[in-house]
Amino acid sequence: MNDKDNSEILQEMRKQTAILRQANRINTIASIIVGVLVILAVAAYPIILHKKADANYKHVDSMQDARNLLDKGNFTEGIEMTQRLINKNPKYYYGYALMGSAYHELGDMNKAEQYYSKAFEFFPIEDNEKTLKAIRKAKQDQEKRNTATQQTNKDSRK
């Protein structure tokens, strides 16, 4: 081999090296672009699912919704919703306590006692016991008032 051949080989190697460097740059840029696209797709996936879920959303009753209805004085809907929730989860004390509270507000001490008693049965803590005792006391007071009113009505008829 002579110097001319060596020079041509060296020239060709330089060309090939330049082409490889350019290919490496293109590959690096392509990898970065693909990486960014993957990150965007991963980030967008929950948003897309959420949008789909919103489109298919069906309201599900909750104890908080029932409590809100009762707090607003909407006893009919609040009691109905609470009863549906009790039917779905018959051993969850809070539904019974909520029903007891609703009936207490409505002045029906018999039903209030019935539901608070069930709440205490499923979750026998001191607060539930105190509430049940208070309802029973209110029930007794109500019965005494009713008896006194009936007696007064009898006396006034005579």
Backbone bond lengths (Angstrom), bond angles and torsions (degrees), N, CA, C in turn:
res aa  C-N    CA-C-N  psi(-1)  N-CA   C-N-CA  omega(-1)  CA-C   N-CA-C  phi
1 M - - - 1.432 - - 1.509 109.54 -
2 N 1.280 111.58 142.05 1.448 116.11 -179.26 1.524 109.38 -108.92
3 D 1.300 114.09 179.57 1.457 119.89 -177.36 1.517 111.49 -65.24
4 K 1.319 116.44 -32.60 1.461 120.71 -179.34 1.523 109.50 -66.65
5 D 1.319 117.26 -44.38 1.467 121.15 178.67 1.533 110.07 -63.75
6 N 1.311 115.63 -42.98 1.468 119.59 179.08 1.519 110.92 -62.35
7 S 1.279 116.54 -39.14 1.450 122.09 179.90 1.526 110.17 -65.42
8 E 1.320 116.98 -41.86 1.471 120.87 179.08 1.532 110.51 -66.53
9 I 1.326 116.84 -40.48 1.466 120.85 179.24 1.523 109.65 -65.11
10 L 1.330 115.92 -43.16 1.456 120.61 178.51 1.522 110.60 -63.12
11 Q 1.288 117.31 -41.49 1.468 123.02 177.87 1.532 109.90 -60.89
12 E 1.328 116.22 -46.66 1.474 121.21 179.99 1.528 110.67 -63.71
13 M 1.309 117.54 -38.87 1.461 121.30 178.70 1.521 110.87 -65.45
14 R 1.329 116.35 -37.63 1.465 120.11 177.76 1.531 110.25 -64.97
15 K 1.327 116.62 -40.86 1.464 120.93 178.13 1.531 109.77 -62.10
16 Q 1.348 116.01 -45.93 1.464 120.71 -178.98 1.536 110.72 -64.19
17 T 1.315 116.42 -39.29 1.464 120.56 178.45 1.524 110.26 -64.35
18 A 1.325 117.36 -42.57 1.460 121.35 178.25 1.531 110.33 -62.38
19 I 1.326 115.70 -42.51 1.475 119.49 179.14 1.532 110.02 -63.86
20 L 1.338 118.20 -41.75 1.456 121.82 179.55 1.537 111.59 -65.29
21 R 1.320 116.71 -40.26 1.468 120.34 177.44 1.527 110.45 -61.73
22 Q 1.311 116.34 -43.41 1.459 121.48 179.42 1.547 109.42 -64.49
23 A 1.305 116.85 -42.09 1.464 120.60 178.28 1.532 110.39 -63.97
24 N 1.323 116.99 -39.48 1.466 120.93 177.33 1.522 111.33 -63.10
25 R 1.312 117.61 -41.78 1.472 121.49 177.44 1.530 110.41 -62.21
26 I 1.320 115.79 -44.46 1.470 120.31 179.74 1.534 109.73 -63.16
27 N 1.332 116.47 -43.29 1.470 120.07 177.92 1.531 111.93 -62.27
28 T 1.311 116.63 -40.64 1.465 120.63 178.91 1.521 110.53 -63.41
29 I 1.321 116.58 -46.54 1.465 120.87 179.30 1.526 110.56 -63.17
30 A 1.331 116.32 -42.61 1.472 120.25 178.89 1.527 110.34 -63.10
31 S 1.322 117.60 -40.42 1.469 121.10 178.64 1.517 111.11 -63.65
32 I 1.314 116.95 -41.28 1.462 121.18 178.10 1.528 110.21 -63.07
33 I 1.322 116.80 -45.10 1.469 121.16 179.75 1.528 110.55 -61.94
34 V 1.325 116.80 -45.28 1.467 120.39 178.65 1.526 110.10 -62.42
35 G 1.317 117.23 -42.48 1.462 121.17 178.38 1.516 111.92 -59.77
36 V 1.328 116.47 -45.45 1.470 120.86 178.59 1.527 110.07 -62.51
37 L 1.323 117.15 -42.55 1.463 120.25 178.96 1.528 112.06 -63.76
38 V 1.318 116.37 -39.44 1.476 120.06 177.41 1.524 110.01 -63.86
39 I 1.323 116.52 -45.29 1.469 120.41 178.74 1.523 110.50 -60.36
40 L 1.319 117.76 -43.90 1.465 121.09 178.44 1.529 111.47 -63.03
41 A 1.325 115.89 -41.40 1.467 119.47 179.50 1.520 110.82 -64.62
42 V 1.326 116.47 -43.30 1.464 120.19 179.26 1.528 110.30 -64.61
43 A 1.316 116.59 -40.44 1.464 120.13 179.43 1.526 111.38 -69.37
44 A 1.301 118.13 -34.80 1.459 121.89 -177.00 1.524 112.45 -79.27
45 Y 1.311 118.33 -23.38 1.460 121.62 -175.68 1.534 113.24 -56.65
46 P 1.347 119.22 -49.37 1.473 118.24 178.04 1.526 112.51 -62.67
47 I 1.301 117.22 -34.54 1.465 120.46 179.03 1.521 110.05 -65.00
48 I 1.328 116.10 -43.38 1.459 120.61 178.18 1.526 109.93 -63.18
49 L 1.324 117.01 -44.26 1.466 120.18 178.46 1.516 111.18 -61.94
50 H 1.328 116.73 -41.11 1.459 121.42 179.33 1.521 110.64 -62.32
51 K 1.322 116.22 -42.01 1.467 120.15 178.20 1.523 110.27 -62.45
52 K 1.337 116.64 -42.17 1.460 120.41 177.70 1.518 110.25 -63.83
53 A 1.322 115.98 -41.76 1.463 120.00 -179.75 1.519 110.29 -63.98
54 D 1.333 117.41 -39.88 1.457 120.83 177.50 1.524 110.91 -60.66
55 A 1.314 116.01 -39.79 1.459 120.29 -179.30 1.522 110.93 -66.50
56 N 1.337 116.90 -33.34 1.461 121.66 -178.82 1.525 112.37 -98.31
57 Y 1.329 117.84 8.71 1.456 122.02 -172.21 1.525 111.20 -63.64
58 K 1.300 114.13 132.18 1.456 121.74 174.23 1.512 105.59 -127.35
59 H 1.323 116.85 126.40 1.464 120.33 -177.39 1.524 110.36 -62.79
60 V 1.316 115.43 135.23 1.452 122.00 177.43 1.525 107.13 -114.84
61 D 1.330 115.75 131.05 1.460 120.31 178.95 1.519 110.64 -58.65
62 S 1.314 115.43 146.44 1.460 120.15 175.14 1.524 108.47 -140.16
63 M 1.317 115.47 157.55 1.459 119.97 177.54 1.532 110.36 -61.15
64 Q 1.333 116.41 -34.17 1.467 119.65 178.43 1.520 110.78 -64.44
65 D 1.337 116.77 -41.92 1.469 120.23 177.27 1.525 110.48 -61.86
66 A 1.329 115.96 -44.31 1.468 120.31 179.23 1.526 110.19 -62.08
67 R 1.329 116.63 -45.33 1.469 121.19 178.90 1.541 110.55 -59.68
68 N 1.331 116.49 -41.92 1.466 120.50 179.22 1.523 111.20 -62.69
69 L 1.333 116.75 -42.76 1.466 119.95 178.18 1.526 110.78 -60.99
70 L 1.321 116.31 -45.07 1.464 120.50 -179.75 1.530 111.00 -65.85
71 D 1.322 117.01 -40.13 1.463 120.78 178.52 1.522 111.79 -62.61
72 K 1.322 116.23 -31.51 1.473 121.08 178.80 1.527 112.23 -83.16
73 G 1.338 116.38 -1.53 1.459 119.90 179.22 1.510 114.22 86.57
74 N 1.314 116.79 9.21 1.461 120.93 179.06 1.534 107.51 -90.19
75 F 1.335 115.04 75.44 1.463 120.25 -172.39 1.523 112.86 -69.53
76 T 1.309 117.33 -38.49 1.468 119.24 -178.02 1.523 111.15 -59.52
77 E 1.332 116.96 -54.43 1.469 120.14 -179.63 1.524 111.52 -67.82
78 G 1.327 117.60 -38.27 1.456 121.25 -179.76 1.521 111.54 -63.36
79 I 1.336 116.93 -43.01 1.469 120.85 178.91 1.523 110.01 -68.02
80 E 1.334 116.93 -41.56 1.471 119.47 178.71 1.530 111.49 -61.63
81 M 1.329 116.52 -44.73 1.462 120.11 -179.93 1.533 110.25 -65.00
82 T 1.320 116.86 -43.45 1.456 120.20 179.79 1.523 110.34 -62.27
83 Q 1.324 117.29 -39.52 1.464 120.22 178.96 1.529 110.81 -64.47
84 R 1.334 116.99 -39.86 1.470 119.50 175.93 1.526 110.72 -60.77
85 L 1.327 116.18 -41.41 1.464 120.64 179.80 1.522 111.51 -66.97
86 I 1.327 116.72 -38.43 1.466 120.40 176.52 1.525 109.44 -64.02
87 N 1.325 116.69 -41.33 1.469 120.11 179.19 1.527 111.43 -61.49
88 K 1.339 117.00 -35.71 1.470 120.81 178.99 1.525 111.78 -73.92
89 N 1.329 116.39 -33.99 1.465 120.94 -176.67 1.527 108.82 -137.58
90 P 1.337 116.94 77.87 1.467 120.37 -170.95 1.532 115.82 -69.82
91 K 1.302 118.54 -5.80 1.471 119.47 179.82 1.529 112.80 -109.59
92 Y 1.322 116.78 9.11 1.463 120.12 179.05 1.530 108.66 -89.18
93 Y 1.329 115.49 113.17 1.456 121.46 -172.07 1.520 113.84 -59.75
94 Y 1.335 117.03 -33.84 1.462 119.60 -170.96 1.526 112.28 -62.17
95 G 1.326 117.61 -34.83 1.464 120.43 177.54 1.514 111.11 -60.37
96 Y 1.329 116.24 -41.57 1.460 120.24 179.23 1.530 111.00 -68.36
97 A 1.314 116.20 -40.35 1.465 119.89 177.99 1.531 110.27 -63.09
98 L 1.323 115.96 -39.37 1.463 120.46 178.81 1.526 110.75 -64.89
99 M 1.325 116.28 -42.52 1.469 119.87 177.27 1.529 110.17 -64.53
100 G 1.323 116.95 -41.90 1.461 119.90 177.75 1.513 111.53 -59.96
101 S 1.314 115.63 -41.66 1.461 120.99 178.11 1.527 111.09 -62.85
102 A 1.318 116.60 -43.13 1.474 120.99 -179.61 1.525 110.53 -62.68
103 Y 1.323 116.47 -47.06 1.463 119.19 -179.12 1.526 111.96 -69.31
104 H 1.318 117.13 -30.25 1.467 120.11 174.08 1.526 109.20 -63.07
105 E 1.320 116.22 -45.43 1.471 120.92 178.25 1.527 111.33 -60.47
106 L 1.328 116.08 -35.12 1.460 120.57 -179.93 1.527 112.19 -80.88
107 G 1.348 116.37 -7.85 1.456 120.37 178.14 1.514 114.31 86.23
108 D 1.322 118.10 8.63 1.467 121.79 178.49 1.527 108.28 -92.90
109 M 1.344 114.66 87.19 1.465 119.83 -174.67 1.528 112.39 -68.77
110 N 1.319 118.40 -28.44 1.468 119.96 178.25 1.522 110.65 -63.93
111 K 1.322 116.67 -49.46 1.476 119.55 179.03 1.519 110.93 -68.76
112 A 1.335 116.86 -37.22 1.463 120.07 177.98 1.526 109.88 -59.26
113 E 1.345 116.51 -45.66 1.462 120.46 178.79 1.528 110.59 -63.56
114 Q 1.323 116.57 -42.91 1.466 121.15 -179.59 1.531 110.88 -57.35
115 Y 1.346 116.94 -47.79 1.468 120.10 -177.13 1.524 112.29 -73.93
116 Y 1.344 117.63 -40.04 1.465 119.04 177.80 1.530 111.11 -65.45
117 S 1.336 116.52 -33.85 1.454 120.39 177.12 1.528 110.39 -62.70
118 K 1.323 116.40 -41.46 1.468 121.22 178.50 1.539 109.94 -66.72
119 A 1.316 117.10 -40.28 1.471 120.67 178.21 1.528 109.92 -60.90
120 F 1.334 116.32 -43.84 1.465 120.13 179.47 1.523 110.93 -65.92
121 E 1.327 116.34 -36.72 1.469 120.63 178.47 1.533 111.33 -59.33
122 F 1.346 116.26 -42.22 1.466 120.27 -177.64 1.526 113.39 -83.01
123 F 1.335 116.16 -23.45 1.468 119.23 -177.75 1.526 108.41 -143.83
124 P 1.342 117.05 78.33 1.463 121.25 -172.63 1.530 113.76 -79.39
125 I 1.313 115.03 72.53 1.458 119.35 176.14 1.528 108.66 -105.71
126 E 1.309 115.77 167.03 1.460 121.56 -175.30 1.530 112.26 -59.68
127 D 1.307 117.69 -42.51 1.471 120.07 -179.68 1.526 111.53 -60.41
128 N 1.333 116.77 -43.22 1.467 119.84 178.99 1.528 110.93 -66.55
129 E 1.318 116.64 -36.62 1.461 120.34 177.58 1.528 110.54 -65.17
130 K 1.320 117.01 -43.91 1.471 121.33 178.70 1.530 110.57 -61.55
131 T 1.323 116.10 -42.71 1.460 119.64 179.65 1.519 110.41 -63.39
132 L 1.312 116.87 -44.46 1.462 121.09 179.18 1.530 110.62 -61.10
133 K 1.340 117.40 -43.78 1.465 120.57 177.71 1.525 111.47 -62.14
134 A 1.337 116.17 -40.58 1.465 120.34 179.11 1.527 110.82 -64.48
135 I 1.317 117.35 -39.94 1.474 121.23 178.38 1.534 109.46 -65.15
136 R 1.320 116.73 -43.04 1.472 119.63 179.31 1.529 111.15 -63.90
137 K 1.327 116.55 -37.77 1.471 120.48 176.66 1.523 110.00 -65.96
138 A 1.326 117.85 -44.02 1.463 121.53 178.48 1.527 110.21 -62.91
139 K 1.318 116.41 -37.14 1.470 121.11 178.42 1.527 109.93 -64.35
140 Q 1.331 116.98 -44.07 1.468 120.69 178.12 1.528 110.67 -62.61
141 D 1.335 116.30 -43.78 1.468 120.59 178.55 1.522 110.63 -60.65
142 Q 1.321 116.43 -42.21 1.462 120.94 179.49 1.536 110.30 -63.58
143 E 1.330 116.12 -42.77 1.464 119.91 178.75 1.530 111.02 -63.80
144 K 1.336 117.66 -38.79 1.469 121.11 177.07 1.522 110.72 -63.72
145 R 1.342 116.09 -42.85 1.473 119.61 178.58 1.524 110.51 -63.08
146 N 1.345 115.76 -42.96 1.469 119.52 179.24 1.524 110.91 -62.24
147 T 1.322 117.49 -41.99 1.460 121.89 178.81 1.529 110.11 -64.11
148 A 1.324 116.73 -43.31 1.468 120.72 179.23 1.524 110.44 -64.24
149 T 1.340 116.87 -40.67 1.466 120.77 179.10 1.526 110.32 -64.74
150 Q 1.320 116.52 -41.73 1.461 120.48 178.60 1.524 110.56 -63.90
151 Q 1.315 116.72 -40.17 1.466 120.84 178.99 1.524 110.48 -65.28
152 T 1.330 116.68 -41.57 1.455 120.97 179.02 1.527 109.83 -63.49
153 N 1.318 117.26 -42.18 1.465 121.26 178.66 1.523 110.68 -62.79
154 K 1.334 118.93 -40.40 1.463 122.70 178.37 1.532 110.14 -64.32
155 D 1.349 115.41 -43.32 1.465 119.80 -179.26 1.520 111.82 -65.02
156 S 1.336 116.34 -36.55 1.478 119.43 -178.14 1.524 111.85 -73.42
157 R 1.312 117.70 -22.75 1.479 121.62 178.87 1.522 111.30 -76.94
158 K 1.311 117.48 -23.55 1.462 120.76 -176.75 1.471 112.63 -74.91
